[in-house]
Amino acid sequence: MERMNRYVVEFRAAAGKGEEAIALLHEMKAYFQEVHQKHVDIFYLAFGTPGTFQAMVDFDDLAQLETLSQAIRHDPRYRALSSRARDLAIESSMKTAVYYRV
């Protein structure tokens, strides 16, 4: 089995902002595919706290994740998308994690 790392972002959309969050997540997915050639999987929590989303991106290694992280920090297009996301999310709900395949 090949090694892989998965970066996961989870957040809850503010009340009444679910549809807007879905649209923005699809914009972000298109951005990552177009600009960084990275596929983003988007999920909505079926049971549990309403309005919970996860976005996941896979990397061959942590160096790839760090390279992408550095690139997006300086990209005005990403920063605009990220700012919009912060406006839609409940701040205390934002979580990030990195997993590796075992």
N, C-alpha and C positions, 0 to 999 in steps of 0.2 A: 504494500500500500504506500503510495507516495505521500510525503509530508505536505501539509497545507495549513495555512493560517486563515482564519475567518474573523473579519472585523464586523462587529454588530453594534448598531445604534438602535436604541429603543426609546420611545417617547409616547406620551399621551397628548392628543390634540385637545386644545381648549374646547369647551362646550360650544357646539354649533360650527366648529371649524373642521370637521372630519372630511367633507368633500373638498375643501380647499387644500387640506393636507395631502389628500390622495393626488390631486392635480400637481401640487408642488413636488411630491415624491417622484412622480413620473417625469417631471422636468429635470429633476436631479439625476434620475436614471439615464435619461437621454444625454445629459451633460457628461456623465462619467463614461458612457459608451463612446460618444463622439470625440471628446477631448483626451481621455486617458485610456481608451480601449479596455475599460473594466466593466464587467456585467454586474449590475446591482439587482439583487432579489428583494422584493418588497412584500411584507406580510402584514395582515391585520389580525389581531387577536380575536379568535372565534368565540371564546368563552372567557369570562373574567372581567377585568376593568374595561368599560367601553372606551373607544377612541385610542386604543393602544396599537402602535405600529412598530415594526422592526424593518430595518434595511440592513442587508448583509452583502459584503464584498469579500471574495476569496483572493488570497495571495499565495504565491509559491513559497515565500519566506518573509520574515519580518523586515528585511532590507527593502523589499518592494513596497511594503506598507509605509515605511518611513520616507521613501522617495516620493510617493504619492502625497503623503501628508505635507511634506515641504513644498511641493508644487502647488497644492491648492491654497495654502496659506497666503500666497502672493498673487492669486488669480482673482481679479475683480469680479468676474462672472460668478465664480464659486462663492465669494464672500457675499454677493447680493442674494444668492439662493439661500445661503446659510442664515443670513439676517432675516429673510422671510420665514424660514423654518422656526427660528427662535420666537417670532411673533405669533406663530400658530400653536406652539407647544406650551404645555404647562411646565414651567421652568424646573420644578422639583422632580419631574418625571424623567428627565433626560438621563440616560445611562449609556455607557459605551463599554465594550468588552472585546478582548481578543481571545479567540479559541484556537487550539491546534488539534489537528486530527491525530488520534492515537490508534 
